[in-house]
Amino acid sequence: MCIVPMQACHVDDLAEIERLCFVHPWTREGLAAELESPTALFLVAEEEGRAVGYVGSHVVCGECYIDNVAVHPDQRGHGIALALLTELIRLVREQDGVFLTLEVRESNAPARGLYGKLGFSEAGRRRGFYSEPREDALLLTLTL
């Protein structure tokens, strides 16, 4: 597996991963638009020439907001999300970043465990943030 910056050749694979992972997936067009964003920092995990996961974020004034972390369902449990987030943290730190932040469903125990392992801690709660089903989001941050 290798981790690379998102490129146009990844968009179709990422749109499929989104469709498989989320009730309200990002569209192909939405993902492609991120290629033009000056604040976007999207990393892709590739295996045998195909995208198997990605992390999408935006960095502004040293603050990194993680929009999405997604791994193809067939590839889960192999450390892909850990590798993606570890590389993202390294890059943000290298750019003199101050902290990373994200929201996660309260019920998403595997993701919460991963974020905790990486040093993220709970900074707040967004009540009713998610729909289908309606659920609170936990706001997690990692100070660098």
Rosetta constraint file for C-alpha pairs under 8 A:
AtomPair CA 1 CA 45 HARMONIC 6.49 0.50
AtomPair CA 1 CA 46 HARMONIC 5.57 0.50
AtomPair CA 1 CA 47 HARMONIC 4.87 0.50
AtomPair CA 1 CA 48 HARMONIC 7.71 0.50
AtomPair CA 2 CA 45 HARMONIC 5.68 0.50
AtomPair CA 2 CA 46 HARMONIC 5.37 0.50
AtomPair CA 2 CA 47 HARMONIC 6.81 0.50
AtomPair CA 3 CA 43 HARMONIC 6.48 0.50
AtomPair CA 3 CA 44 HARMONIC 5.45 0.50
AtomPair CA 3 CA 45 HARMONIC 4.52 0.50
AtomPair CA 3 CA 46 HARMONIC 6.22 0.50
AtomPair CA 3 CA 83 HARMONIC 7.96 0.50
AtomPair CA 3 CA 84 HARMONIC 6.89 0.50
AtomPair CA 3 CA 87 HARMONIC 7.88 0.50
AtomPair CA 4 CA 43 HARMONIC 5.62 0.50
AtomPair CA 4 CA 44 HARMONIC 5.36 0.50
AtomPair CA 4 CA 45 HARMONIC 6.62 0.50
AtomPair CA 4 CA 46 HARMONIC 7.54 0.50
AtomPair CA 5 CA 41 HARMONIC 7.57 0.50
AtomPair CA 5 CA 42 HARMONIC 5.95 0.50
AtomPair CA 5 CA 43 HARMONIC 4.56 0.50
AtomPair CA 5 CA 44 HARMONIC 6.01 0.50
AtomPair CA 6 CA 10 HARMONIC 6.36 0.50
AtomPair CA 6 CA 11 HARMONIC 7.97 0.50
AtomPair CA 6 CA 35 HARMONIC 7.43 0.50
AtomPair CA 6 CA 42 HARMONIC 5.46 0.50
AtomPair CA 6 CA 43 HARMONIC 5.33 0.50
AtomPair CA 6 CA 44 HARMONIC 5.58 0.50
AtomPair CA 7 CA 11 HARMONIC 7.22 0.50
AtomPair CA 7 CA 35 HARMONIC 7.01 0.50
AtomPair CA 8 CA 32 HARMONIC 6.73 0.50
AtomPair CA 8 CA 35 HARMONIC 7.35 0.50
AtomPair CA 10 CA 14 HARMONIC 6.13 0.50
AtomPair CA 10 CA 44 HARMONIC 7.82 0.50
AtomPair CA 10 CA 50 HARMONIC 7.68 0.50
AtomPair CA 10 CA 51 HARMONIC 6.30 0.50
AtomPair CA 11 CA 15 HARMONIC 6.06 0.50
AtomPair CA 11 CA 28 HARMONIC 6.20 0.50
AtomPair CA 11 CA 31 HARMONIC 6.33 0.50
AtomPair CA 11 CA 32 HARMONIC 6.18 0.50
AtomPair CA 12 CA 16 HARMONIC 6.35 0.50
AtomPair CA 12 CA 28 HARMONIC 6.46 0.50
AtomPair CA 13 CA 17 HARMONIC 6.28 0.50
AtomPair CA 13 CA 50 HARMONIC 7.13 0.50
AtomPair CA 13 CA 51 HARMONIC 5.80 0.50
AtomPair CA 13 CA 52 HARMONIC 7.72 0.50
AtomPair CA 14 CA 18 HARMONIC 6.07 0.50
AtomPair CA 14 CA 28 HARMONIC 7.77 0.50
AtomPair CA 14 CA 31 HARMONIC 7.77 0.50
AtomPair CA 14 CA 51 HARMONIC 6.78 0.50
AtomPair CA 14 CA 52 HARMONIC 7.95 0.50
AtomPair CA 14 CA 53 HARMONIC 7.32 0.50
AtomPair CA 14 CA 54 HARMONIC 7.39 0.50
AtomPair CA 15 CA 19 HARMONIC 6.19 0.50
AtomPair CA 15 CA 25 HARMONIC 7.64 0.50
AtomPair CA 15 CA 26 HARMONIC 6.73 0.50
AtomPair CA 15 CA 27 HARMONIC 6.03 0.50
AtomPair CA 15 CA 28 HARMONIC 5.19 0.50
AtomPair CA 15 CA 31 HARMONIC 7.31 0.50
AtomPair CA 16 CA 20 HARMONIC 6.25 0.50
AtomPair CA 17 CA 21 HARMONIC 6.07 0.50
AtomPair CA 17 CA 52 HARMONIC 7.60 0.50
AtomPair CA 17 CA 53 HARMONIC 7.26 0.50
AtomPair CA 17 CA 70 HARMONIC 6.96 0.50
AtomPair CA 17 CA 71 HARMONIC 6.80 0.50
AtomPair CA 17 CA 72 HARMONIC 5.33 0.50
AtomPair CA 18 CA 22 HARMONIC 5.78 0.50
AtomPair CA 18 CA 25 HARMONIC 4.96 0.50
AtomPair CA 18 CA 26 HARMONIC 6.20 0.50
AtomPair CA 18 CA 27 HARMONIC 7.96 0.50
AtomPair CA 18 CA 70 HARMONIC 7.03 0.50
AtomPair CA 19 CA 23 HARMONIC 7.51 0.50
AtomPair CA 19 CA 24 HARMONIC 7.83 0.50
AtomPair CA 19 CA 25 HARMONIC 5.34 0.50
AtomPair CA 19 CA 26 HARMONIC 7.73 0.50
AtomPair CA 20 CA 72 HARMONIC 7.24 0.50
AtomPair CA 20 CA 73 HARMONIC 7.30 0.50
AtomPair CA 21 CA 25 HARMONIC 7.52 0.50
AtomPair CA 21 CA 70 HARMONIC 6.87 0.50
AtomPair CA 21 CA 71 HARMONIC 7.73 0.50
AtomPair CA 21 CA 72 HARMONIC 7.30 0.50
AtomPair CA 21 CA 73 HARMONIC 7.26 0.50
AtomPair CA 23 CA 132 HARMONIC 7.34 0.50
AtomPair CA 26 CA 30 HARMONIC 5.99 0.50
AtomPair CA 26 CA 31 HARMONIC 6.59 0.50
AtomPair CA 27 CA 31 HARMONIC 6.25 0.50
AtomPair CA 28 CA 32 HARMONIC 6.09 0.50
AtomPair CA 29 CA 33 HARMONIC 6.09 0.50
AtomPair CA 30 CA 34 HARMONIC 6.71 0.50
AtomPair CA 31 CA 35 HARMONIC 7.34 0.50
AtomPair CA 32 CA 36 HARMONIC 7.75 0.50
AtomPair CA 33 CA 37 HARMONIC 6.94 0.50
AtomPair CA 34 CA 40 HARMONIC 6.18 0.50
AtomPair CA 35 CA 40 HARMONIC 7.37 0.50
AtomPair CA 39 CA 58 HARMONIC 5.06 0.50
AtomPair CA 39 CA 59 HARMONIC 5.27 0.50
AtomPair CA 39 CA 60 HARMONIC 6.30 0.50
AtomPair CA 40 CA 56 HARMONIC 7.35 0.50
AtomPair CA 40 CA 57 HARMONIC 5.79 0.50
AtomPair CA 40 CA 58 HARMONIC 4.40 0.50
AtomPair CA 40 CA 59 HARMONIC 6.53 0.50
AtomPair CA 41 CA 56 HARMONIC 6.18 0.50
AtomPair CA 41 CA 57 HARMONIC 5.13 0.50
AtomPair CA 41 CA 58 HARMONIC 5.57 0.50
AtomPair CA 41 CA 59 HARMONIC 6.92 0.50
AtomPair CA 42 CA 54 HARMONIC 7.07 0.50
AtomPair CA 42 CA 55 HARMONIC 5.67 0.50
AtomPair CA 42 CA 56 HARMONIC 4.29 0.50
AtomPair CA 42 CA 57 HARMONIC 5.88 0.50
AtomPair CA 43 CA 54 HARMONIC 5.52 0.50
AtomPair CA 43 CA 55 HARMONIC 5.40 0.50
AtomPair CA 43 CA 56 HARMONIC 6.55 0.50
AtomPair CA 43 CA 84 HARMONIC 6.81 0.50
AtomPair CA 43 CA 88 HARMONIC 7.43 0.50
AtomPair CA 44 CA 51 HARMONIC 6.29 0.50
AtomPair CA 44 CA 52 HARMONIC 7.57 0.50
AtomPair CA 44 CA 53 HARMONIC 5.89 0.50
AtomPair CA 44 CA 54 HARMONIC 4.35 0.50
AtomPair CA 44 CA 55 HARMONIC 6.69 0.50
AtomPair CA 44 CA 84 HARMONIC 7.36 0.50
AtomPair CA 45 CA 51 HARMONIC 5.67 0.50
AtomPair CA 45 CA 52 HARMONIC 5.69 0.50
AtomPair CA 45 CA 53 HARMONIC 5.14 0.50
AtomPair CA 45 CA 54 HARMONIC 5.89 0.50
AtomPair CA 45 CA 80 HARMONIC 6.95 0.50
AtomPair CA 45 CA 84 HARMONIC 6.83 0.50
AtomPair CA 46 CA 50 HARMONIC 5.25 0.50
AtomPair CA 46 CA 51 HARMONIC 4.45 0.50
AtomPair CA 46 CA 52 HARMONIC 5.75 0.50
AtomPair CA 46 CA 53 HARMONIC 7.38 0.50
AtomPair CA 47 CA 51 HARMONIC 6.43 0.50
AtomPair CA 47 CA 52 HARMONIC 6.55 0.50
AtomPair CA 52 CA 71 HARMONIC 5.90 0.50
AtomPair CA 52 CA 72 HARMONIC 5.39 0.50
AtomPair CA 52 CA 75 HARMONIC 6.74 0.50
AtomPair CA 53 CA 69 HARMONIC 7.61 0.50
AtomPair CA 53 CA 70 HARMONIC 5.42 0.50
AtomPair CA 53 CA 71 HARMONIC 3.99 0.50
AtomPair CA 53 CA 72 HARMONIC 5.88 0.50
AtomPair CA 53 CA 80 HARMONIC 6.88 0.50
AtomPair CA 53 CA 81 HARMONIC 7.25 0.50
AtomPair CA 54 CA 68 HARMONIC 7.83 0.50
AtomPair CA 54 CA 69 HARMONIC 5.86 0.50
AtomPair CA 54 CA 70 HARMONIC 5.54 0.50
AtomPair CA 54 CA 71 HARMONIC 6.51 0.50
AtomPair CA 54 CA 81 HARMONIC 7.62 0.50
AtomPair CA 54 CA 84 HARMONIC 6.80 0.50
AtomPair CA 55 CA 66 HARMONIC 7.38 0.50
AtomPair CA 55 CA 67 HARMONIC 7.65 0.50
AtomPair CA 55 CA 68 HARMONIC 5.60 0.50
AtomPair CA 55 CA 69 HARMONIC 4.42 0.50
AtomPair CA 55 CA 70 HARMONIC 6.55 0.50
AtomPair CA 55 CA 81 HARMONIC 7.86 0.50
AtomPair CA 55 CA 84 HARMONIC 6.37 0.50
AtomPair CA 55 CA 85 HARMONIC 7.08 0.50
AtomPair CA 55 CA 88 HARMONIC 7.94 0.50
AtomPair CA 56 CA 66 HARMONIC 6.02 0.50
AtomPair CA 56 CA 67 HARMONIC 5.45 0.50
AtomPair CA 56 CA 68 HARMONIC 5.14 0.50
AtomPair CA 56 CA 69 HARMONIC 6.53 0.50
AtomPair CA 57 CA 64 HARMONIC 6.52 0.50
AtomPair CA 57 CA 65 HARMONIC 5.46 0.50
AtomPair CA 57 CA 66 HARMONIC 4.20 0.50
AtomPair CA 57 CA 67 HARMONIC 5.14 0.50
AtomPair CA 57 CA 68 HARMONIC 7.02 0.50
AtomPair CA 58 CA 64 HARMONIC 5.57 0.50
AtomPair CA 58 CA 65 HARMONIC 5.35 0.50
AtomPair CA 58 CA 66 HARMONIC 6.61 0.50
AtomPair CA 58 CA 67 HARMONIC 7.50 0.50
AtomPair CA 59 CA 63 HARMONIC 5.42 0.50
AtomPair CA 59 CA 64 HARMONIC 4.29 0.50
AtomPair CA 59 CA 65 HARMONIC 6.42 0.50
AtomPair CA 59 CA 92 HARMONIC 7.90 0.50
AtomPair CA 60 CA 64 HARMONIC 6.54 0.50
AtomPair CA 61 CA 97 HARMONIC 7.70 0.50
AtomPair CA 62 CA 92 HARMONIC 7.58 0.50
AtomPair CA 62 CA 95 HARMONIC 7.42 0.50
AtomPair CA 62 CA 96 HARMONIC 6.39 0.50
AtomPair CA 62 CA 97 HARMONIC 3.96 0.50
AtomPair CA 62 CA 98 HARMONIC 5.24 0.50
AtomPair CA 62 CA 99 HARMONIC 7.05 0.50
AtomPair CA 63 CA 97 HARMONIC 5.95 0.50
AtomPair CA 63 CA 98 HARMONIC 5.79 0.50
AtomPair CA 63 CA 99 HARMONIC 5.35 0.50
AtomPair CA 63 CA 100 HARMONIC 6.02 0.50
AtomPair CA 63 CA 101 HARMONIC 7.88 0.50
AtomPair CA 64 CA 92 HARMONIC 7.20 0.50
AtomPair CA 64 CA 97 HARMONIC 7.31 0.50
AtomPair CA 64 CA 99 HARMONIC 6.25 0.50
AtomPair CA 64 CA 100 HARMONIC 4.53 0.50
AtomPair CA 64 CA 101 HARMONIC 6.30 0.50
AtomPair CA 65 CA 100 HARMONIC 5.81 0.50
AtomPair CA 65 CA 101 HARMONIC 5.03 0.50
AtomPair CA 65 CA 102 HARMONIC 5.90 0.50
AtomPair CA 66 CA 100 HARMONIC 7.06 0.50
AtomPair CA 66 CA 101 HARMONIC 6.09 0.50
AtomPair CA 66 CA 102 HARMONIC 5.06 0.50
AtomPair CA 66 CA 103 HARMONIC 7.97 0.50
AtomPair CA 67 CA 102 HARMONIC 6.77 0.50
AtomPair CA 69 CA 81 HARMONIC 7.01 0.50
AtomPair CA 70 CA 81 HARMONIC 7.35 0.50
AtomPair CA 71 CA 75 HARMONIC 6.54 0.50
AtomPair CA 71 CA 76 HARMONIC 6.18 0.50
AtomPair CA 71 CA 80 HARMONIC 7.07 0.50
AtomPair CA 71 CA 81 HARMONIC 6.72 0.50
AtomPair CA 72 CA 76 HARMONIC 6.57 0.50
AtomPair CA 75 CA 80 HARMONIC 7.79 0.50
AtomPair CA 76 CA 80 HARMONIC 7.20 0.50
AtomPair CA 79 CA 83 HARMONIC 6.14 0.50
AtomPair CA 80 CA 84 HARMONIC 6.17 0.50
AtomPair CA 81 CA 85 HARMONIC 6.08 0.50
AtomPair CA 82 CA 86 HARMONIC 5.95 0.50
AtomPair CA 82 CA 114 HARMONIC 7.01 0.50
AtomPair CA 83 CA 87 HARMONIC 6.20 0.50
AtomPair CA 84 CA 88 HARMONIC 6.19 0.50
AtomPair CA 85 CA 89 HARMONIC 6.06 0.50
AtomPair CA 86 CA 90 HARMONIC 6.23 0.50
AtomPair CA 86 CA 118 HARMONIC 7.74 0.50
AtomPair CA 87 CA 91 HARMONIC 6.19 0.50
AtomPair CA 88 CA 92 HARMONIC 6.14 0.50
AtomPair CA 89 CA 93 HARMONIC 6.04 0.50
AtomPair CA 89 CA 100 HARMONIC 7.79 0.50
AtomPair CA 90 CA 94 HARMONIC 6.06 0.50
AtomPair CA 91 CA 95 HARMONIC 6.26 0.50
AtomPair CA 92 CA 96 HARMONIC 6.51 0.50
AtomPair CA 92 CA 97 HARMONIC 4.98 0.50
AtomPair CA 93 CA 97 HARMONIC 4.99 0.50
AtomPair CA 93 CA 98 HARMONIC 7.40 0.50
AtomPair CA 93 CA 144 HARMONIC 6.72 0.50
AtomPair CA 97 CA 144 HARMONIC 7.04 0.50
AtomPair CA 98 CA 143 HARMONIC 6.16 0.50
AtomPair CA 98 CA 144 HARMONIC 5.40 0.50
AtomPair CA 99 CA 141 HARMONIC 6.84 0.50
AtomPair CA 99 CA 142 HARMONIC 5.43 0.50
AtomPair CA 99 CA 143 HARMONIC 4.32 0.50
AtomPair CA 99 CA 144 HARMONIC 5.35 0.50
AtomPair CA 100 CA 141 HARMONIC 5.55 0.50
AtomPair CA 100 CA 142 HARMONIC 5.16 0.50
AtomPair CA 100 CA 143 HARMONIC 6.62 0.50
AtomPair CA 100 CA 144 HARMONIC 7.89 0.50
AtomPair CA 101 CA 139 HARMONIC 7.09 0.50
AtomPair CA 101 CA 140 HARMONIC 5.57 0.50
AtomPair CA 101 CA 141 HARMONIC 4.28 0.50
AtomPair CA 101 CA 142 HARMONIC 6.42 0.50
AtomPair CA 102 CA 139 HARMONIC 5.84 0.50
AtomPair CA 102 CA 140 HARMONIC 5.47 0.50
AtomPair CA 102 CA 141 HARMONIC 6.64 0.50
AtomPair CA 103 CA 137 HARMONIC 5.65 0.50
AtomPair CA 103 CA 138 HARMONIC 5.47 0.50
AtomPair CA 103 CA 139 HARMONIC 4.64 0.50
AtomPair CA 103 CA 140 HARMONIC 6.20 0.50
AtomPair CA 104 CA 108 HARMONIC 6.93 0.50
AtomPair CA 104 CA 111 HARMONIC 7.47 0.50
AtomPair CA 104 CA 112 HARMONIC 7.23 0.50
AtomPair CA 104 CA 137 HARMONIC 5.25 0.50
AtomPair CA 104 CA 138 HARMONIC 5.38 0.50
AtomPair CA 104 CA 139 HARMONIC 6.78 0.50
AtomPair CA 104 CA 140 HARMONIC 7.66 0.50
AtomPair CA 105 CA 130 HARMONIC 7.36 0.50
AtomPair CA 105 CA 135 HARMONIC 6.79 0.50
AtomPair CA 105 CA 136 HARMONIC 6.28 0.50
AtomPair CA 105 CA 137 HARMONIC 4.70 0.50
AtomPair CA 105 CA 138 HARMONIC 6.33 0.50
AtomPair CA 106 CA 112 HARMONIC 7.98 0.50
AtomPair CA 106 CA 135 HARMONIC 7.19 0.50
AtomPair CA 106 CA 136 HARMONIC 6.02 0.50
AtomPair CA 106 CA 137 HARMONIC 5.61 0.50
AtomPair CA 106 CA 138 HARMONIC 5.85 0.50
AtomPair CA 108 CA 112 HARMONIC 6.20 0.50
AtomPair CA 109 CA 113 HARMONIC 6.00 0.50
AtomPair CA 110 CA 114 HARMONIC 6.31 0.50
AtomPair CA 111 CA 115 HARMONIC 6.17 0.50
AtomPair CA 112 CA 116 HARMONIC 6.05 0.50
AtomPair CA 113 CA 117 HARMONIC 6.14 0.50
AtomPair CA 114 CA 118 HARMONIC 6.45 0.50
AtomPair CA 115 CA 119 HARMONIC 6.44 0.50
AtomPair CA 115 CA 120 HARMONIC 5.30 0.50
AtomPair CA 115 CA 121 HARMONIC 7.86 0.50
AtomPair CA 116 CA 120 HARMONIC 5.06 0.50
AtomPair CA 116 CA 121 HARMONIC 6.47 0.50
AtomPair CA 119 CA 142 HARMONIC 6.15 0.50
AtomPair CA 120 CA 140 HARMONIC 5.82 0.50
AtomPair CA 120 CA 141 HARMONIC 5.10 0.50
AtomPair CA 120 CA 142 HARMONIC 4.48 0.50
AtomPair CA 120 CA 143 HARMONIC 7.87 0.50
AtomPair CA 121 CA 140 HARMONIC 5.24 0.50
AtomPair CA 121 CA 141 HARMONIC 5.52 0.50
AtomPair CA 121 CA 142 HARMONIC 6.50 0.50
AtomPair CA 122 CA 138 HARMONIC 6.63 0.50
AtomPair CA 122 CA 139 HARMONIC 5.85 0.50
AtomPair CA 122 CA 140 HARMONIC 4.47 0.50
AtomPair CA 122 CA 141 HARMONIC 6.53 0.50
AtomPair CA 123 CA 138 HARMONIC 7.66 0.50
AtomPair CA 123 CA 139 HARMONIC 5.48 0.50
AtomPair CA 123 CA 140 HARMONIC 5.41 0.50
AtomPair CA 123 CA 141 HARMONIC 6.33 0.50
AtomPair CA 124 CA 138 HARMONIC 6.02 0.50
AtomPair CA 124 CA 139 HARMONIC 4.93 0.50
AtomPair CA 124 CA 140 HARMONIC 7.14 0.50
AtomPair CA 125 CA 136 HARMONIC 6.73 0.50
AtomPair CA 125 CA 137 HARMONIC 5.68 0.50
AtomPair CA 125 CA 138 HARMONIC 4.56 0.50
AtomPair CA 125 CA 139 HARMONIC 5.49 0.50
AtomPair CA 126 CA 136 HARMONIC 5.64 0.50
AtomPair CA 126 CA 137 HARMONIC 5.05 0.50
AtomPair CA 126 CA 138 HARMONIC 6.35 0.50
AtomPair CA 126 CA 139 HARMONIC 7.08 0.50
AtomPair CA 127 CA 135 HARMONIC 7.13 0.50
AtomPair CA 127 CA 136 HARMONIC 4.54 0.50
AtomPair CA 127 CA 137 HARMONIC 6.54 0.50
AtomPair CA 128 CA 134 HARMONIC 5.72 0.50
AtomPair CA 128 CA 135 HARMONIC 4.93 0.50
AtomPair CA 128 CA 136 HARMONIC 4.61 0.50
AtomPair CA 128 CA 137 HARMONIC 7.20 0.50
AtomPair CA 129 CA 134 HARMONIC 7.26 0.50
AtomPair CA 129 CA 135 HARMONIC 6.23 0.50
AtomPair CA 129 CA 136 HARMONIC 5.33 0.50
AtomPair CA 129 CA 137 HARMONIC 5.66 0.50
AtomPair CA 130 CA 134 HARMONIC 5.25 0.50
AtomPair CA 130 CA 135 HARMONIC 5.07 0.50
AtomPair CA 130 CA 136 HARMONIC 6.31 0.50
AtomPair CA 130 CA 137 HARMONIC 6.78 0.50
AtomPair CA 131 CA 135 HARMONIC 6.45 0.50
